[in-house]
Amino acid sequence: MISNAVVFLTALVTMWCAWDVAGRSWVKLKKYQKSLRDQQSSGVTGRAAKMGGKKAKLQYKRSGSNPTRSWRHRYVDERLEQNATLSQNTNA
């Protein structure tokens, strides 16, 4: 009788934690911590761990962080600068 109540309460608390907003984030945190422990114990880290232990490919720098990434962008930037200097000269 008591063991049934304990099992029922445990199941109830587990369901509450899984469906409650704060409990859901707690469950996700625990899963994440467990996955980190599993990765560290297996010796696989970084991107290779995310890929299931496969060898990670090289990461290349994307051009999105470079403001002068193409001739079109340089062209537009030059025109904007020219317009800005023209408007300053006419206002002065």
C-alpha positions, 0 to 999 in steps of 0.5 A: 500500500505504501509502496504504491503511494510512493510510486504514484507520487513519484510518477506524479512529481515526474509528470509535474516537472515535465509539464511545468515550465520551470520543471521542464527547463529543469528536466532539460538541464538534467538531460544536458548535464547527463549528456555532458557527463557521457561525452566526457566519460567516452572521451569524445568532445566538441563537435565530434560529440554532437555528431555521434562520435564521428570525426568533425569536418574543418570549420571554415570562416563564413563571409557573413562577418566581413562587411566588404564581402563582395564587390556589390557591397563595396560598390554600395558602400562607396556610393553611400559615402559619396552621397554622405560627403555630397550632402555635407558639402551642400549643407556647409 
